[in-house]
């Protein structure tokens, strides 16, 4: 039995002939439609559909010297990726924003020295057009310095400590968000307010603690400060420390919701009523904050807006514009825990 002759793959010339336009016009349509009349654009799109033409991504990438992909670089361990829901929200938002431009998002983990070495080699070898840097730590400056030195376009989520003048970023207003929470606690009559800080090598951890110190002023008591790493377990550990050092505290400001939820577990185990005896507040407004019992008073970070702005700024840098920095306001969300 004779096999049917395979149909040749349509080429740009086939599309041009079908549309009645030049090959260059088809090429301009495929590269964004600039300097193409509406009638020619419609004719080319109709011809592409009729002929079944598909762009060869490898050829296009060679021609444009672009990888046509963007990296979502997370400088955290794998367990943090699954524990902290904020990363998934940011990644989904970035993927959606890039999908509009038909650009895929590639997840790169760099929570260990070996992962950072491999990530650096990958990112600086032309495999991606740009980097969305998430959860940058001041103690892990090497990979950021390498990205900048290699000239790879990058935008950070939060202030990239030590590189504020060299890398653009999108950040929530951590300081004012924390001040809003602390003012709310004081207006509610709380006087012995403790805090569980986030990591002090992150911009969010630093700025939220700065807000706490400013709020306390001359009444600052170091015994009311305990340190965490944004994990639920660290919040529980810090809460035990605070109860031992300052059993008369009447409020706790945790640097994020996960630590606040860990602190609430310890308070319940100790027979402390929330918010009657101790008010608890967090930061982020993850889904678990609303589902907690009592529901958690917190500060909402607009992660959908943050991811959209990160993508917009990154595409600007990829296209030759200078890096920019944006700070986005937060929102106080009052619930049952305070």
BELNORCOR-V255767 format. One record per backbone hydrogen bond with DSSP energy under -0.5 kcal/mol. NH is the residue of the N-H (numbers start at 0). CO is the residue of the C=O. E is the energy in kcal/mol with one decimal. If there is no record, write none. Layout:
[[NH | CO | E] [NH | CO | E]]
This chain:
[[13 | 10 | -0.5] [14 | 10 | -1.8] [15 | 11 | -2.8] [16 | 12 | -2.4] [17 | 13 | -2.2] [18 | 14 | -2.5] [19 | 15 | -1.6] [20 | 15 | -1.9] [25 | 21 | -1.6] [26 | 22 | -2.3] [27 | 23 | -2.3] [28 | 24 | -2.0] [29 | 25 | -2.4] [30 | 26 | -1.1] [31 | 28 | -1.4] [32 | 27 | -2.9] [33 | 27 | -0.6] [35 | 32 | -0.9] [40 | 36 | -2.7] [41 | 37 | -2.2] [42 | 38 | -2.1] [43 | 39 | -2.6] [44 | 40 | -2.4] [45 | 41 | -2.1] [46 | 42 | -2.1] [47 | 43 | -2.6] [48 | 44 | -1.9] [49 | 45 | -2.2] [50 | 46 | -2.8] [51 | 47 | -1.5] [52 | 47 | -1.1] [56 | 54 | -0.9] [59 | 55 | -2.4] [60 | 56 | -2.4] [61 | 57 | -2.0] [62 | 58 | -2.3] [63 | 59 | -2.3] [64 | 60 | -1.3] [65 | 60 | -1.2] [69 | 103 | -2.1] [70 | 129 | -2.5] [71 | 105 | -3.4] [72 | 70 | -0.8] [72 | 131 | -2.3] [73 | 71 | -0.7] [73 | 107 | -2.7] [74 | 72 | -0.6] [74 | 133 | -1.6] [75 | 73 | -1.3] [79 | 76 | -0.5] [80 | 76 | -1.3] [81 | 77 | -1.2] [82 | 78 | -1.7] [83 | 79 | -2.5] [84 | 82 | -0.8] [86 | 83 | -1.1] [87 | 83 | -0.6] [88 | 84 | -1.9] [89 | 85 | -2.5] [90 | 86 | -2.6] [91 | 87 | -2.5] [92 | 88 | -2.4] [93 | 89 | -2.4] [94 | 90 | -2.5] [95 | 91 | -2.4] [96 | 92 | -2.2] [97 | 93 | -2.3] [98 | 94 | -2.0] [99 | 95 | -1.0] [100 | 97 | -1.5] [101 | 98 | -1.6] [102 | 97 | -1.9] [103 | 67 | -0.8] [105 | 69 | -3.0] [106 | 104 | -0.5] [107 | 71 | -2.5] [109 | 73 | -2.6] [115 | 111 | -2.5] [116 | 112 | -2.1] [117 | 113 | -2.4] [118 | 114 | -2.9] [119 | 115 | -2.6] [120 | 116 | -2.1] [121 | 117 | -2.2] [122 | 118 | -3.0] [123 | 119 | -2.1] [124 | 121 | -1.1] [125 | 122 | -0.6] [126 | 121 | -1.0] [128 | 68 | -3.2] [129 | 68 | -0.6] [130 | 152 | -2.0] [131 | 70 | -3.3] [132 | 130 | -0.7] [132 | 154 | -2.5] [133 | 72 | -3.0] [133 | 131 | -0.6] [134 | 156 | -0.6] [135 | 156 | -0.5] [137 | 200 | -4.2] [139 | 136 | -1.9] [140 | 137 | -0.5] [143 | 139 | -0.6] [144 | 140 | -2.7] [145 | 141 | -2.2] [146 | 142 | -2.0] [147 | 143 | -2.3] [148 | 144 | -2.7] [149 | 145 | -2.0] [150 | 147 | -1.3] [151 | 146 | -2.1] [152 | 128 | -0.5] [152 | 150 | -0.5] [154 | 130 | -2.3] [155 | 167 | -2.4] [156 | 132 | -2.9] [157 | 155 | -0.8] [157 | 169 | -2.6] [160 | 158 | -1.3] [162 | 159 | -2.7] [165 | 162 | -1.5] [166 | 162 | -1.8] [167 | 153 | -0.7] [168 | 323 | -1.0] [169 | 155 | -2.4] [170 | 325 | -2.7] [172 | 327 | -2.1] [173 | 171 | -2.0] [176 | 172 | -2.3] [177 | 173 | -2.2] [178 | 174 | -2.3] [179 | 175 | -2.3] [180 | 176 | -1.7] [181 | 177 | -2.4] [182 | 178 | -2.7] [183 | 179 | -2.1] [184 | 180 | -2.1] [185 | 181 | -2.3] [186 | 182 | -2.9] [187 | 183 | -1.2] [188 | 185 | -2.0] [189 | 184 | -2.2] [192 | 190 | -0.8] [193 | 191 | -0.6] [193 | 250 | -3.0] [194 | 223 | -2.8] [195 | 252 | -2.2] [196 | 194 | -0.5] [196 | 225 | -2.7] [201 | 198 | -1.2] [205 | 201 | -2.2] [206 | 202 | -2.7] [207 | 203 | -2.2] [208 | 204 | -1.4] [209 | 205 | -2.3] [210 | 206 | -2.0] [211 | 207 | -1.7] [212 | 208 | -2.7] [213 | 209 | -2.4] [214 | 210 | -2.3] [215 | 211 | -2.3] [216 | 212 | -2.2] [218 | 215 | -2.1] [219 | 216 | -1.6] [223 | 220 | -2.3] [224 | 221 | -1.7] [225 | 194 | -2.4] [225 | 223 | -0.5] [227 | 196 | -1.8] [234 | 230 | -1.5] [235 | 231 | -1.9] [236 | 232 | -2.3] [237 | 233 | -2.4] [238 | 234 | -2.0] [239 | 235 | -1.9] [240 | 236 | -1.8] [241 | 237 | -2.4] [242 | 238 | -2.4] [243 | 239 | -1.8] [244 | 240 | -2.2] [245 | 241 | -3.4] [248 | 245 | -1.9] [249 | 191 | -2.1] [250 | 191 | -1.3] [251 | 278 | -2.4] [252 | 193 | -2.8] [253 | 251 | -0.7] [253 | 280 | -2.9] [254 | 195 | -2.5] [256 | 282 | -1.6] [259 | 255 | -1.8] [260 | 256 | -2.8] [261 | 257 | -1.9] [262 | 258 | -2.4] [263 | 259 | -2.2] [264 | 260 | -1.6] [265 | 261 | -1.5] [266 | 262 | -2.3] [267 | 263 | -2.4] [268 | 264 | -2.2] [269 | 265 | -1.7] [270 | 267 | -1.6] [271 | 266 | -2.7] [276 | 272 | -2.1] [277 | 272 | -1.9] [278 | 249 | -2.1] [279 | 336 | -2.1] [280 | 251 | -2.5] [281 | 296 | -2.1] [283 | 298 | -3.4] [288 | 285 | -1.4] [289 | 285 | -0.8] [289 | 286 | -0.7] [290 | 286 | -1.4] [291 | 287 | -1.1] [295 | 288 | -3.0] [296 | 279 | -0.7] [297 | 332 | -2.3] [299 | 330 | -3.6] [300 | 283 | -1.6] [300 | 298 | -0.6] [301 | 299 | -0.5] [302 | 300 | -2.2] [305 | 301 | -2.5] [306 | 302 | -2.6] [307 | 303 | -1.9] [308 | 304 | -2.5] [309 | 305 | -2.3] [310 | 306 | -2.1] [311 | 307 | -2.3] [312 | 308 | -2.7] [313 | 309 | -2.4] [314 | 310 | -2.6] [315 | 311 | -1.7] [316 | 312 | -2.1] [317 | 313 | -2.8] [318 | 314 | -1.7] [319 | 316 | -1.9] [320 | 315 | -2.7] [325 | 168 | -2.3] [327 | 170 | -3.1] [330 | 299 | -1.4] [332 | 297 | -3.2] [333 | 331 | -0.6] [334 | 332 | -0.5] [336 | 294 | -1.9] [337 | 334 | -0.5]]
